[in-house]
Amino acid sequence: MAAKFFSTQTTEFGMTDEAGLMVQSFSYDVSSDKAEVMDITGDIVQTHRFNKKASISIEGLASSSDVEVGDEMTSIANTAMGQLGGTILVDSVVVSKSSDGFAKVKIAATQYDLSLNAQA
């Protein structure tokens, strides 16, 4: 029997398959560098945020995945609040197998705030 949800607000439940994986967990962490200016008393009087990027972590069961380090991911299915619109590049891929479980894959990637072009 399918689960029924009752709520007064719209909430999100579950995840979408990603990069050939049956996704078990997904995280999207946006951060930036900052520069601050302090006055003579040490109070911050100006700040600037720059170099915004997102760290993406996807963990799932492998149905099929040919993602490699350095690959560009054209999009992500599991969108997040504050999602950036730039290029997504794969930083690492970890494959785990065991004699009594399913093959698991963990993908770490970075999404930049701007679209980057591949150079020859």
One Martini backbone bead per residue (centre of mass of N, CA, C, O) as a GRO file, in nm:
protein
  120
    1MET     BB    1   0.096   0.037   0.023
    2ALA     BB    2   0.068   0.355  -0.012
    3ALA     BB    3   0.166   0.642   0.100
    4LYS     BB    4   0.030   0.898   0.307
    5PHE     BB    5   0.001   1.255   0.295
    6PHE     BB    6  -0.013   1.514   0.549
    7SER     BB    7  -0.055   1.874   0.492
    8THR     BB    8  -0.014   2.238   0.500
    9GLN     BB    9   0.244   2.186   0.325
   10THR     BB   10   0.490   2.189   0.094
   11THR     BB   11   0.675   1.892   0.036
   12GLU     BB   12   0.963   1.685   0.015
   13PHE     BB   13   0.987   1.347  -0.124
   14GLY     BB   14   1.254   1.216  -0.213
   15MET     BB   15   1.415   1.091  -0.520
   16THR     BB   16   1.611   1.110  -0.808
   17ASP     BB   17   1.764   0.979  -1.043
   18GLU     BB   18   2.135   0.971  -1.091
   19ALA     BB   19   2.380   0.894  -1.301
   20GLY     BB   20   2.271   0.583  -1.292
   21LEU     BB   21   2.133   0.609  -1.006
   22MET     BB   22   2.000   0.498  -0.701
   23VAL     BB   23   1.919   0.724  -0.487
   24GLN     BB   24   2.000   0.775  -0.131
   25SER     BB   25   2.175   1.051  -0.151
   26PHE     BB   26   2.162   1.422  -0.123
   27SER     BB   27   2.379   1.713  -0.169
   28TYR     BB   28   2.366   2.090  -0.138
   29ASP     BB   29   2.646   2.323  -0.105
   30VAL     BB   30   2.655   2.662  -0.058
   31SER     BB   31   2.931   2.889  -0.129
   32SER     BB   32   3.171   3.148  -0.020
   33ASP     BB   33   3.361   3.407  -0.040
   34LYS     BB   34   3.516   3.666   0.178
   35ALA     BB   35   3.512   4.022   0.237
   36GLU     BB   36   3.634   4.243   0.498
   37VAL     BB   37   3.563   4.558   0.662
   38MET     BB   38   3.724   4.749   0.914
   39ASP     BB   39   3.724   4.955   1.154
   40ILE     BB   40   3.890   5.098   1.422
   41THR     BB   41   3.688   4.916   1.626
   42GLY     BB   42   3.614   4.630   1.451
   43ASP     BB   43   3.388   4.687   1.269
   44ILE     BB   44   3.182   4.584   1.026
   45VAL     BB   45   3.128   4.787   0.711
   46GLN     BB   46   3.211   4.561   0.492
   47THR     BB   47   3.097   4.331   0.229
   48HIS     BB   48   3.204   4.047   0.017
   49ARG     BB   49   3.082   3.820  -0.223
   50PHE     BB   50   3.258   3.536  -0.372
   51ASN     BB   51   3.294   3.248  -0.537
   52LYS     BB   52   3.048   3.086  -0.608
   53LYS     BB   53   2.958   2.750  -0.485
   54ALA     BB   54   2.893   2.391  -0.520
   55SER     BB   55   2.850   2.105  -0.327
   56ILE     BB   56   2.822   1.768  -0.445
   57SER     BB   57   2.632   1.478  -0.324
   58ILE     BB   58   2.619   1.133  -0.446
   59GLU     BB   59   2.428   0.845  -0.343
   60GLY     BB   60   2.426   0.501  -0.480
   61LEU     BB   61   2.295   0.259  -0.670
   62ALA     BB   62   2.415   0.052  -0.921
   63SER     BB   63   2.300   0.023  -1.249
   64SER     BB   64   2.449   0.264  -1.406
   65SER     BB   65   2.788   0.410  -1.452
   66ASP     BB   66   3.012   0.657  -1.638
   67VAL     BB   67   3.143   0.832  -1.432
   68GLU     BB   68   3.409   1.075  -1.431
   69VAL     BB   69   3.673   1.236  -1.365
   70GLY     BB   70   3.605   1.560  -1.516
   71ASP     BB   71   3.331   1.556  -1.578
   72GLU     BB   72   3.038   1.675  -1.721
   73MET     BB   73   2.740   1.781  -1.585
   74THR     BB   74   2.451   1.895  -1.733
   75SER     BB   75   2.277   1.791  -1.480
   76ILE     BB   76   2.032   1.793  -1.211
   77ALA     BB   77   1.754   1.641  -1.067
   78ASN     BB   78   1.820   1.736  -0.768
   79THR     BB   79   1.704   2.001  -0.663
   80ALA     BB   80   1.781   2.324  -0.509
   81MET     BB   81   1.802   2.563  -0.308
   82GLY     BB   82   2.010   2.793  -0.460
   83GLN     BB   83   2.070   2.714  -0.736
   84LEU     BB   84   2.293   2.703  -0.970
   85GLY     BB   85   2.385   2.768  -1.338
   86GLY     BB   86   2.645   2.619  -1.383
   87THR     BB   87   2.903   2.428  -1.398
   88ILE     BB   88   2.958   2.065  -1.374
   89LEU     BB   89   3.216   1.893  -1.185
   90VAL     BB   90   3.393   1.608  -1.134
   91ASP     BB   91   3.594   1.504  -0.851
   92SER     BB   92   3.462   1.216  -0.754
   93VAL     BB   93   3.483   0.843  -0.746
   94VAL     BB   94   3.312   0.587  -0.553
   95VAL     BB   95   3.348   0.233  -0.526
   96SER     BB   96   3.130  -0.015  -0.368
   97LYS     BB   97   3.185  -0.356  -0.262
   98SER     BB   98   3.007  -0.666  -0.174
   99SER     BB   99   2.904  -0.991  -0.089
  100ASP     BB  100   2.614  -0.861   0.066
  101GLY     BB  101   2.574  -0.634  -0.168
  102PHE     BB  102   2.546  -0.352  -0.330
  103ALA     BB  103   2.649  -0.141  -0.549
  104LYS     BB  104   2.832   0.161  -0.481
  105VAL     BB  105   2.805   0.524  -0.537
  106LYS     BB  106   3.023   0.816  -0.511
  107ILE     BB  107   2.961   1.161  -0.587
  108ALA     BB  108   3.170   1.442  -0.649
  109ALA     BB  109   3.089   1.794  -0.695
  110THR     BB  110   3.108   2.106  -0.887
  111GLN     BB  111   2.933   2.418  -0.886
  112TYR     BB  112   2.916   2.695  -1.072
  113ASP     BB  113   2.800   3.019  -1.139
  114LEU     BB  114   2.933   2.964  -1.412
  115SER     BB  115   2.989   2.913  -1.742
  116LEU     BB  116   3.208   2.679  -1.879
  117ASN     BB  117   3.466   2.621  -2.113
  118ALA     BB  118   3.613   2.406  -2.308
  119GLN     BB  119   3.958   2.342  -2.364
  120ALA     BB  120   4.211   2.239  -2.597
   0.00000   0.00000   0.00000
